[in-house]
Amino acid sequence: MPKPYVAINMADLRNEPKTFEMFASVGPKVCMVTARHPGFVGFQNHIQIGVLPFGTRYGGAKMDMTKESSTVRVLQYTFWKDWKDHEEMHRQNWSYLFRLCFSCASQMIWGPWEPLYEITYANMPINTEMTDFTEVVGRKFAEGKPMEIPAISQPYGKRVVAYAEHTVKPGKEKQFEDAIIKTLEMFKRAPGFLGAMVLKEIGVSAIGSFQFGSKGLHELLETPGSLEPDPNSTIFEPPEAKPTPPNYIVHVEWADQDALQFGMGRVLLSPEYRAIHDQALDTLIYGPYIRIINPIMEGTFWREYLNG
C-alpha cells in the first residue's frame, strides 16, 4: 500500500485556558467533518511544549516551556491517500470548516499555514496501550516472529515528538535523506525510541492556509464569522508553492522527554552516530531546529493504513 500524504496545519495561539477549551470542543468537530471524505486516513494533532536547547545553541529554550510561553503552537497532522483528496475535502465542506476554524480567531497570533508533505521514510509502529501489549506479544509469538514485538508507543499524550526542521541545499537531497535514514535506523538502539518518519514538503494548501486573492481577503476580514470567503478565490495551486530549496521535517517519537533529549543527543555525543549525522548536517542551509511537541488528540488508524 502506498504511503499516505501529510498536511500539517500550523498556528500560534494564545497560551491560556480558553485556547485549550476551544481546541477540545472545536477540534473533534473538524475531524468529524474531515472524515466525510474517503481519502482521509487519520490524524495526529499536537501542541508544542518546548524546544531542544542543543546545549547552549538555543540557550534560552527549555524542554518544557508550557508555563512560561505566551503563545502555544498547534500542529495538526492529517493523513490522505492523495494530497488532492485534502484539497477536495476542503472545498466540499468549506462552509463547515471555515466557520469552525474562524470560531478560534480570537485566540490566533499567527497562521493558519498548511504545508503538504510526502513521506520519504517511515518506521511508525501501531500505537499500543499497556492493556493491549499481551495480545500483541501473543500474536507475534503465534506468527513465529518474537523478535518483531514493537515498542510500547502509547497514544493520547503519553509520548513526545522531536519535530526537526531542515532546509537542504538543492542537489543534496539524496545525501541528506540517506544520512538521516541511517541515523534514524541507529536510533532503534536508543532507550525509549518509538519510531520516526521523514517528510518532504511538496507544496502548500492555499485554502487550508486562508491564503486568498484580494477579493477573498476582504471577505475574510469583513465576515462576522457566519459568512465564508469564496473558496475558489485562492490564487495558487499547492505544487506552485513547493519550496526551493527543499524543506524537510524529521519526525521522531520518544517515550518521554528524557528519552528524547539523550536519544537525540547521540548525534553529538557518540562518535558512531556523529559521523553519520554529520553527513546530513553538511547538506543544510537551515537547521536542524527541533521543536518538542506532544500528540494530545489522534486518530491512530492512519498507522494501520501506513503499515497495511
C-alpha positions in Angstrom: 0.0 0.0 0.0 1.4 3.5 -0.9 2.4 5.8 1.9 -0.1 8.5 2.8 0.4 12.2 2.2 0.5 14.5 5.2 -1.0 18.0 5.6 0.3 19.9 8.7 -1.9 22.8 9.7 0.1 25.1 11.9 -1.0 28.1 14.1 0.3 30.1 17.1 -2.4 30.7 19.6 -2.7 32.5 23.0 -1.4 30.2 25.8 -4.4 30.4 28.1 -7.2 28.1 29.2 -9.7 29.4 26.7 -7.5 28.2 23.8 -7.4 24.6 25.2 -11.1 24.7 25.8 -11.7 25.6 22.2 -9.2 23.0 21.0 -11.2 20.4 22.9 -14.6 21.5 21.6 -13.8 22.6 18.0 -11.1 20.0 17.2 -13.4 16.9 17.3 -16.0 18.7 15.1 -13.3 19.5 12.5 -12.1 15.9 12.5 -15.7 14.6 12.0 -16.3 16.9 9.1 -12.9 15.8 7.6 -13.9 12.2 7.9 -16.7 12.7 5.3 -14.1 12.3 2.6 -13.0 8.7 1.7 -9.4 9.8 1.1 -8.9 10.8 4.7 -6.9 8.1 6.6 -6.3 9.6 10.0 -4.9 12.4 12.1 -2.4 13.3 14.9 -2.8 16.7 16.5 -0.1 18.2 18.6 0.8 21.2 20.8 4.3 22.4 21.2 5.7 22.1 24.7 9.3 23.3 24.2 12.5 23.4 22.1 15.6 21.2 22.3 18.3 23.6 23.6 21.2 21.8 21.8 23.4 22.5 24.7 23.5 26.3 24.6 22.9 26.8 20.9 19.4 27.8 21.9 20.3 28.7 25.5 17.0 30.5 26.2 15.0 27.4 25.3 13.8 24.6 27.6 12.4 21.1 27.0 9.1 22.3 28.6 8.1 25.9 28.2 4.3 25.5 28.6 4.0 27.6 31.7 6.2 30.5 30.6 5.5 31.0 26.9 2.8 33.5 26.0 1.8 31.5 22.9 1.4 27.9 22.0 2.0 26.4 18.6 -0.6 23.8 17.4 0.5 21.4 14.7 -2.4 19.3 13.3 -1.4 16.4 11.1 -4.0 14.9 8.7 -3.2 11.9 6.5 -4.5 11.3 3.0 -4.4 8.8 0.2 -3.5 11.7 -2.1 -2.8 15.4 -1.4 -5.6 16.2 -3.9 -8.1 14.5 -1.5 -7.2 17.1 1.1 -7.9 20.0 -1.3 -11.2 18.4 -2.5 -12.4 17.8 1.1 -11.8 21.5 2.0 -13.9 22.7 -1.0 -16.7 20.2 -0.5 -17.0 21.1 3.2 -15.8 24.7 3.2 -18.8 26.3 4.9 -18.4 23.9 7.9 -14.6 24.1 8.1 -14.4 27.9 7.8 -16.9 28.6 10.5 -15.4 26.1 12.9 -11.9 27.3 12.4 -12.9 31.0 12.4 -14.5 30.5 15.8 -11.0 30.3 17.2 -9.8 33.5 15.5 -9.9 35.4 18.8 -7.0 33.3 20.1 -5.0 33.5 16.9 -1.5 35.1 16.8 -0.1 33.5 13.6 -1.5 31.2 11.0 -3.0 29.1 9.8 -0.3 27.8 7.4 -0.7 24.3 5.9 2.2 22.7 4.0 1.7 19.4 2.3 4.3 16.6 2.5 5.2 13.2 1.0 6.6 10.6 3.4 10.0 9.5 2.1 10.8 7.2 5.0 8.6 5.7 7.8 9.1 3.4 10.7 5.9 4.1 12.7 4.6 1.1 14.7 0.9 0.8 15.7 0.1 2.6 18.9 -0.4 0.2 21.8 -1.8 0.7 25.3 -0.4 -1.3 28.1 -3.7 -3.3 28.2 -3.1 -4.4 24.6 0.5 -5.4 24.9 -0.1 -9.0 26.0 -2.3 -9.5 22.9 0.5 -8.1 20.7 3.1 -10.4 22.2 0.9 -13.4 21.8 0.1 -12.6 18.2 3.8 -12.2 17.4 4.7 -15.5 19.0 1.9 -17.2 17.2 3.3 -15.9 13.9 6.7 -17.1 14.9 8.1 -13.5 15.0 9.0 -12.9 18.6 11.8 -10.5 17.6 9.3 -8.2 15.9 7.4 -7.2 19.0 7.2 -3.4 18.8 8.0 -0.8 21.4 5.0 0.3 23.5 4.0 3.5 21.8 1.1 4.8 23.9 -1.4 7.2 22.4 -3.2 10.3 23.6 -0.4 12.5 25.1 1.7 9.7 26.6 4.8 10.3 24.5 6.7 13.2 22.9 7.9 14.0 19.4 11.0 15.7 18.1 9.8 17.9 15.2 13.1 18.7 13.4 13.1 21.4 10.7 15.6 21.3 7.9 16.2 23.2 4.7 18.5 21.3 2.3 20.8 22.7 -0.4 19.4 21.9 -3.9 21.0 18.8 -5.3 21.9 17.4 -1.9 18.6 15.8 -1.1 19.8 12.2 -1.6 22.8 12.8 0.7 20.6 14.3 3.3 17.9 11.5 3.1 20.5 8.7 3.1 22.3 10.1 6.2 19.1 10.9 8.1 17.6 7.5 7.4 20.8 5.7 8.6 20.7 7.9 11.8 17.1 7.0 12.4 17.8 3.3 11.9 20.5 3.6 14.5 18.1 5.3 17.0 16.3 2.0 17.2 19.1 1.0 19.7 18.3 4.0 22.0 16.1 3.6 25.1 12.7 5.0 24.6 12.8 5.3 20.8 9.3 4.7 19.4 9.5 5.4 15.6 10.3 8.1 13.0 9.4 9.4 9.6 10.9 11.8 7.1 8.5 14.3 5.5 9.5 16.3 2.3 7.4 19.4 1.6 5.7 19.2 -1.8 3.6 22.4 -1.7 1.2 24.4 0.4 -2.6 24.3 0.6 -3.9 27.8 -0.1 -7.4 27.1 1.1 -6.1 25.4 4.3 -3.9 28.4 4.9 -6.6 31.0 4.3 -4.5 32.4 1.5 -6.9 34.2 -0.9 -6.6 36.8 -3.6 -7.7 40.4 -2.8 -11.5 39.6 -3.1 -11.2 36.6 -0.7 -9.0 38.5 1.7 -11.5 41.4 2.1 -14.3 38.9 2.5 -12.3 37.2 5.3 -11.6 40.4 7.1 -15.2 41.6 6.8 -17.0 38.5 7.7 -18.9 38.3 11.1 -17.9 34.6 11.1 -21.2 33.3 9.6 -20.3 34.1 6.0 -17.3 32.4 4.4 -15.0 33.7 1.7 -15.3 32.2 -1.7 -13.2 29.0 -1.6 -12.4 29.5 -5.3 -10.7 32.9 -4.7 -7.3 31.2 -3.9 -4.7 32.3 -6.5 -2.2 29.4 -6.4 -2.3 25.6 -6.6 -0.3 23.6 -4.0 2.5 22.5 -6.3 3.2 26.1 -7.2 4.2 26.7 -3.5 6.7 23.8 -3.5 9.7 25.3 -1.7 13.1 25.8 -3.3 15.4 25.0 -1.6 13.5 21.9 -0.3 12.2 21.7 3.3 12.1 18.5 5.4 10.6 17.6 8.7 12.2 14.7 10.6 9.5 13.5 13.0 11.0 11.3 15.8 8.8 9.8 18.6 10.1 9.0 22.1 8.7 7.6 25.3 9.3 10.8 27.3 11.4 14.0 27.4 14.5 12.3 28.9 14.5 9.6 26.2 14.2 12.4 23.6 17.0 14.5 25.0 19.5 11.8 25.5 18.4 9.8 22.4 18.7 12.8 20.0 21.9 13.7 21.9 23.7 10.7 20.5 24.3 12.6 17.3 26.6 14.9 19.4 27.9 12.5 22.0 28.5 9.2 20.2 31.3 9.2 17.6 29.4 6.5 15.6 26.2 8.5 15.4 28.0 11.8 14.9 29.9 10.6 11.9 26.7 9.5 10.1 24.6 12.5 11.1 27.4 15.0 10.2 26.8 13.9 6.6 23.3 15.3 6.8 24.5 18.5 8.6 26.8 19.2 5.6 23.8 19.5 3.3 21.9 22.1 5.3 21.0 25.7 4.5 18.9 25.9 7.7 18.5 23.7 10.7 18.2 21.5 12.5 15.8 23.3 14.7 13.9 20.9 16.9 10.6 21.7 18.5 9.2 19.3 21.1 5.6 18.5 20.5 3.0 16.3 22.3 0.3 14.4 20.4 -2.8 15.1 22.5 -5.5 14.2 20.1 -5.2 11.4 17.4 -6.9 9.0 15.2 -4.3 6.3 15.2 -5.9 4.4 12.3 -3.5 6.2 9.9 -0.8 3.9 11.1 -2.8 0.9 10.1 -3.0 2.4 6.6 0.7 3.1 6.6 1.7 -0.4 7.8 -1.0 -2.3 5.8 
